[in-house]
Amino acid sequence: MSNNSTEQKASAQNTQPHESVEVPRFTGKDLPPVGRLIIQFAPPIAIIALIATVLINPDGVAAVIFDMRSFVTGGFTWMFILYSLFAVAVCAWLVFSKVGGRVRLGGPDAKSEHSNFAWYSMLFACGQGIGLIFWSVAEPIMLRDESPVIQSTAGNVAEGGLVWAYFHWGFTAWAMYCVVAVCLAYSHHNLGKTLTFREATVDILPKWAQGGAGVVVELLAIMATILGLATSFGFAALQFSSGITSFTGIASTPAVWLIVILGLAVLTAVSAFFGISKGMRVISETNSILSVVLVVAVFVFGPTLFIISNVTQTFGSFFTNFVAMSFWTDAPSTAEPLASWQDSWNGWWTVFIWCWVIAFSPFVAGFIARISRGRTIREFVIGVTVVPSLIVMVWIGVLGSAAIFYDDNTGRGISAAVGENVSSGLFAMLESIPIVGSLLLVVSTVLVATYYVTSLDAGTYALSDFVSSPKKSGAWFRVVLVASIAAVATLLLTVGGSAVVDTVQTGTIIGAFPFSIVIMLMIANMIRRLLKRDRSTKQLERAVNDPDPNVKLHVDDNGEVQAAQNTANPNGLASR
């Protein structure tokens, strides 16, 4: 009897190390049933009501949104400029402060889940892939004759468009994504909170306000994600159809749009079903390879000498003018009330793009946070800001320079194409590339599809966290989310057309105005958490990320950890 008992204990000790608890352990506070119901049912009801209103009275809704955009642009351009500067400053602090090098996402022993190539591929694909394809030619062409701040070099008046494109899609935009992502990442991986804006934000507020504020914050994030993805889905279908037209001659019609939406939805659903490692990682790495092929081919077979010279010159102009562009609010335009956002250069460009970035932050930042476990905050910030910014600048520099060259040599032919259809600018430029132009049309069209698939896939993961946390969402739930977003995009595009899609997207971007306040609260909360990080916080981070099943966390009703104890070694962990 004694021998058997000894053998059983030895057997248990031998098998115990093979058991583990999924980390990070959940330490947050779940929503009460009423709040959970509101988060699950209010967004679809609100979105159905919004879409119905837009479809019933598109002109009336468009007029209201136009006035709202004029109000935001005229009265709050300064705020968006300061917000972007704040994001850059916080990222700089995280890189150069001691805390950035000492804090590892997931605790001191956490390992990176993805290789650097896979990580960069996924964060770039979800962050700016589709937008960059759309604007890498369009913005340099549209701004080649009108570029404030930039003092163009004699003989190169078109450089201003490229420099502003570097600015709008480069470092500052990525800093705005990064600062949101690092808030979510530290809250989730180190403190055990759900990967939601709610739990990354509300504990800076008084206790009595946290419940209601959490529901409001989560609703804003869910609405921004659904509408942002759905309207982008519509524009991706339009651009993909333009790509097909460029090398097949098939007209871009509502029937083609529907087929494209269905095809992209199926591909995304498959990727979402198989998960990040098997689905999105493979597509993202394919994106990266095809993107390199596209840029290298344009460089080699296009006007190589002009590209080298123009990229060198415009890079210098960018670094010279970066501070002035960052602070530029077009102050003289505020001398009188702004009658229309169209009368403001910033209304067309900087404010529009910064609002776009803020509106897309929920799903972009949420996904970046999810895939970044194991990196120090310093490595995270550099990886999310510096590396993608350099890729963006090279991409725009090569494609934009080629577009300017061929625009000059075709009597402004590229400008005419962009003026007729902004989404066709890239394809018009590629048609001018000798030898491989036709092949590059196919490559770029495929990239439009695959970049959007990765964006929608990333958005689906973030949305599933917002809706289902703290429970884990299943693969089929993500497939249902993809189908729902595709249905919204189909309704908007096939019933209302591109004008309705544009109206809803503009409305979504206007939503960035109140959401920017939420983000600033979240950033302030992260700074507070990091500055208050003491020995007990470090012990908590270890406990939250300890896979040993013997470690037990004691959490109160408010989601605060009261004690962490190792039942096999009671002295191994200290109480909070």
N, C-alpha and C positions, 0 to 999 in steps of 0.2 A: 504494500500500500504506500509506504513511504517512498520506495523507489519510483513508483508510478507518478506520485505527486511531484517528485524532483524532476522527472523527465518532462512532465507537462509544463512545469515552470520554465525549464530550459528551452523547451520548444516555443513557448510564448515569447521568451526573450529573443530567440533567434528570428521569429517572424515579425516582431514588433517594428524593427527598423524599416521593414518594407512597406509599412502602412504610413500614410501621410495625409495631411489635411490640405485642401486647396487653399492657396494663398493668392492675394492678401485675404486675411480673415475679415469678415464683415463686422464692423464696429459702429456702423451708422444707425440712423433712426429711420424706421420705415414710416411711410405716410399712414395716417388713420384711414379707415375704410372710406369715409366721405371724400377725403383728398384723393385717394386712389381712383375712385369712380370719376371724379372730375377730370383727372389727368387722362383717363382712358377714353372717356366719352365726349368731353367738351371739344377737343381739337377736331375730330371728324365732323361733329355737328356744325362747328364754326366754319370749317372749310367748305362744307356743302352749302351753307348759307351764303358764304362769300362768292363762291363760284356761280351759284344761282343768280345772285344779284348782278354780277358782272355780265353774265350771259343775257339776262333780261333787259338790262339797261347799260350796255357797254359805254355809250357816250357819256352818260351821266356820271358813272363811276370813274371813267377816265378823267373827266373834268375835275372831280373832287380830288383825285390822286395828283393831278397836275398842280392844283392849288396847294396841296400839302407839300409837294416837292419844292415848290417855290418858297413856301414858308420856311421849311427846313434849311434850304440853301441860303436864303436871304438872311436869316437870323442866327444860324448856327454853324456856318462854315468854320468860324474860329474854333468851335468846340471840337469838330472832327480833326482839325489840324493839331490842336493840343492833345487830343486823345492819341493820335499817331505818334507824336513826340513822346508822350508818356509811355507808350508801349516800347519804343526804342530805348528809353532811359531805363526801364525796368529790366529789359533784356541785358543791357550793358552792366547793370548792377549785379545781376545773377552770374554773369561771366567773370567779372573782376573781383567780386567779393569772396571771402573765405567760404561762405555758406554754399556757394555754387559748386566748389570743388569737393566739399565734404559730404554733401547730401547725395546719396544714390537712390534713384527711384526704385522702390522695392526693398530698401534696406541695404546695409553694407555688404551682404553676401549675395545679392541678386545678380543673376547672369542675364546677358542680353538674349532675347528670344529669337532675334533675327540677325542675319549678317548685315554688314553696313550697306552692301549693294541692295539687298532686299528692302532694308529700312528706308534708304533714300528713295528707292523706286516707289514704294507705297506712299510715303508722305508727299512726294512730289505729285504723284498721280491723283491723289485725293485733293491736294491743295490747289493746284493751278493748271493742271494739264489741259483741260478743255478750254478754259479761258485764255490760256497762252496761245493755243492754236488759233483761236478766234482773233485775238488782238495783236499778235506778233507782227503781222503785216498791216492790219487795218490802222492801228494807232500811229505808227511812223508815217504812213501815207496821209492820214487825215490831219496830222499836225505838222506836216513838213513846211507849210507856209505860215503857221501861226503857233508860236511857242514862247510864251512869256518867260521871263527870267533869263533864259538862255541867250547869250550873246553869240550869235552864229559866226563862225569863222568865215572870212572872205572866201567866196567860191564854194561854200558848203552850207547854204541856207537851210538845207533839209536836216541838218544834224539835230535840231531841237526836238523833232518828233521822236527820234530814237532815244534821246536822253530822257525825255519825259516817260517814254515806255519803260526804260530801265527803272526809273523811279517808281512808277505806278505798280509794276509787277515784281519788283525786286525786294531789296532788303526791308523796307518799311512795311510792306504788305506781309512779308513772312514774319516780321517781329510782332505784328498784330495777331497773327495766328498763334505764334509761339507763346506769347504771354498768357493767352487763354488756355492753351494746351498744358503748360507747365502747372497752372493752378489746378486743373483737373487731375493731372498725373500725380502730383504730390499728395493731393487729397485722397486719391484712390489707392495708389500703390504703397504709400507710407503710413497713412492714417487709417486705412481700411474702410473708407467711405465708399458709397456707390459712385460709379462714374457718371455723375450728374451735376448740373449746374447748381441744383438745390443744395446739395451737401457740401459743395465747394464754396458756397456763398453765405448761407443764412446764419451761421454761428457767430458772425460779426454783429448781428442784430440783437436787440433785446429778446429775452425768452418768449415774451408774450406775442411777438411779431413773427417768430420763425415759422410757425405752421402755415399761416396764410401766405406769407412771403414766399415760402418754398413752393407752394402750389402755383403761384403766379409766375415765378421764375421758370418752373418746369414747363408751364403752358407756353410761355414765350419761346423757349428753346424748341419745343415740339412743333409749334406752328411755323417757325422760321425754317426748320429743317424740311418739313413736308412741302411747303410752298416753294422753297428755294430749289429743292430737287425736282419737283414737278415742272416748274417753269424752265429750269435748265434742261430738263428732258425734252421739252418742246423745242428749244433752240438747238439742242444737239441734233434732233431729228431734221431740222431745217438745214443745218450745216452739212450733215451727212448726206442729205439729198442733193445739196449743191455739189458735193464731191462726186457723187455718182453721175450727176449730169455732166460734169467736166470731162469724164472719160468714156461715157456711154451714150450721151445724148438723150437719155431718158429724162423727160420733164419732171420737175419737182411739183407733185400734185398731192392733194389730201390723201389719196389712196396710197401713194408712196410713203408719205409721212406715217400713216398707220402701220404699214408693213415694217418700217424702220423701228418704230416704237416697240412693236411686238418682238422683233428680233433682238433689240437691245435688252428688253425686259427679260427674255428667256435666257440670254447669256448672263445677265446679272444675277438672275435667280439661281442658275447653276453655280456661279461663283459664290454667292451667299450661302448656298446649301452646303458646299464643301468646306467652307470656313476660310480663315485668313491664310493659313499656311499652305493649303492645297489650292484654293481658289484665287483670291486676290493677289497673293504673292506671285503666282505664275504669270497672271495677266500683267501685273505691274512691271515685272522684269522684262516681259515681252515689249511693253511700252518703251521702256528705257532703251532697249536694243534698237527698236524701230526709230526712236527719236534720234539716236546717234547716227543711224543710217541716213535719215533725212537731212540732218544738219551737215554731216560730212559730204554728202552728195551735192548739196547746194553749194558748199564751199569749194569743192573740187571742180565741178562742172559749170559752176556759175562764174561771175566776175571776180575771180579769186583775189587779184591784186587790189581791186577796189574795196572788197570786203575787208581785207587785212588793214588797209589804210584807214577806212572809215571806222572800223571797230576800235582801232587804236586811238583815233582822234576823239570819238564819242565817249569812250571809257574815261579819257582824261577830262572831258567836259562834264561828265556825270559827277566824278569825284570833286571837281572844282565847284560845281553848283549845287551839291547835295544839300548843304545847310540852307541856302537861300530857297530852294524848292520846298524843303521841309517846312519852312515858316511862311510860305507865301499864301496870303489870304485874299489878295486883290482888294486891299483896303479901300481904294477910291470907289469901288462899286457899292460900298455901303453908305455913301454920302446921302443917298436917297433910298427909300424903300424899293426893294426889288419887285418889279411887276411880274416877271416870269423867270423861272430858273434858267430858261434858254438864253437870257441876257447875261448870264454869268459863265465865264470860262470854267470855273471850278464846278459849277453845276453840271456841266457836260463831262468833266473829267475827274479831278481829284476827289471831290465830295461824293460823286457817283461811285467811284471805285472803292473808296474807303467804306462807304455804306455797304457795298457789295461784300467786302471782306468781313465786316462785322456781322452781316446777316448770315453769311456762310460759316462763321466761326463755330456755331454749335456742333455741326457734324464734322467739320474738318479738324478742329481742335480735339474733339472727343475721340476721333479715330487715332490721331497722332499720339494722344495720351495712352490709348490702349496698347499700341504696338511698341512703346518706348521703355518698357520695364528693363532695368539693369544698367541704365546709363546714368552717370552723374548729371546733376542739373546743368553744370557747365558744358558737358559734352552734348547734352540735349539741346541747349540753346544755340550753341555753335552749329550743331548739325541741322537744326530746323531753320536757321536764319542765313548763315554765311554760305554754306554749300549750295542750297537751292537758289540763292540769289545769284551766285556766279553762273550756275547753269542757265538761269533765266536770261542773264545779260548776254551770254554767248549765243543762246538761241535767238533772241531778238536781234542781236548785232548781226548775225549771219543772214537770217531770213529778211530782216528789215532792210539791211544794206542792199541785198540783192533786189528787193522790191523797188527801192529808190533808183537803183541803176537801170532796171528795165522800164521803170516809169518814165525816166528821162529819155530813154532810147525808143520809146513807143509813143512819144507825144502825149504823155500823161495817160497812157492806156490803163495802167493799174489803178490810177486815181478814178478813172471813169468806172471801172468795174466795182471798186469799193463804194463809190457814190450810188451805184445802182443797187448793190446788195453787199452789205458789209461782210457777210459770211463768205463771199466768193473771193476776197482779196488774196488769200493764200493760194488758192487754186489758179487764179489769174497769173500770179507770179511764177508758179511752178510750170505752167504751160510755156513760159519763155525760156526755161532751162534747156539747153541743147542736149541731145542724145538720151538722157535719162528722165526728161520731163514727164513723159507719159507714165513711167513706172512710179515716179514720186507722187503723182496724183493718186495712184492707188494706195501707196504707203500712207499718205496724209489722211486719206479717207478712212482707212482702217484705224489710224490713230485717233481720229475723232470718236469713233465707236468705242475703242478700248479704253481711252481716257475717261469717257463718260461712264462706262461700265464700272471702272474702279471708283469714280466719284460717288456713284449711286450705291455701290457696295459699301463704301466707307460710311455713307450717310445712313444706310440701313442698320449697320452695327451700332452707330451712335443712337439712332432713333429707338432701337430695341432696348438699349440701356435706359434711355429716358422713360420709356413706357413701362418696362417690366421690372426694373431694379426695385428691391435687391434680388429678386429671382433671376435666374439665368434664362435667357431666351433660347428657344430651340431653333434648329435649322429651318423647320417648316414655318415658324413664326416670321423669320426674316424673309422667306419666300413670299408670304402673304403681304408683308410690308412693301416689297418690290412691286407686286401686282397692284396694290392700292395706289402707289405713286404713279405707276404706268397708266392706270385708269384715269387719274386726275389729269395727267399730261394729255392723254388721248382726247378727253372731253374738251379741255381748253383749246387744243390745236385744231381738232376736226370740226368742232361746233362753232368756236369763236374765231379761229384763225390766228395768225401771228400777232395781230393788233391786240387781241385779248390776252395772249400770253405775255406780251410786253407790258400791258396794264397791270396784270397780277404780279409780275416780277418787280415792277417799279414800286407797287404797294408793299411788297415784301422788303425791298431795300429801305423804304421809308421806315419800316419797323425797326431798322437798325438804330434809329434815334433813341427810343426808350431802352432798347437792349444794351446800348453802350453804357448806360448808367448801371445796369446789372453787372456788366463785365468789370467796370471800375470798382464796384463793391467787392467783387470776387478777387480782383488783384490786390486790393487793400487787405483783404482777409488772408491771402497767401503770405503777403509781406509780414503781417502780424504773426502768423503761425511760425514763419521761419525765424523771426527775431526773438520769439518766445521759446524757441526750441532749446530745451535743456536736457539734463541727463535722463530725467524720467521720460521725456518725449522720445529720446533715442532708444530707451529700453522698450517703449511701446512699439516703435517701428520694428524692432527685432521680433517682438512677440507677434505682431500682426503678420509678419512674413516668415514665421517659424512653422515649417510643415509637420513638426513633431506632434502627434495626436495627444501626447501627455500635457502639452501646453493648453491651459484653459484661460479664457478671457472672461472677466466679469463686467458686464455692461449694464448701466442703469437704464431707466425708462427714457432718458433724454439722449441715448446713444453715446454717452460718455463712458470710457473705460475706467472702472474703479480699481481693478487689480488684474494682474497677469501672473499666473502661477504655473509652475511645472510640477505636476503631481508626482512625477518620478524623482524630482529633485526640488523640493519646496523652497530651497534657498537660491534657486537658479535665476528667478525673476523677481524684481521688486514691485511693490505696489505703487500706484500712481499717487 
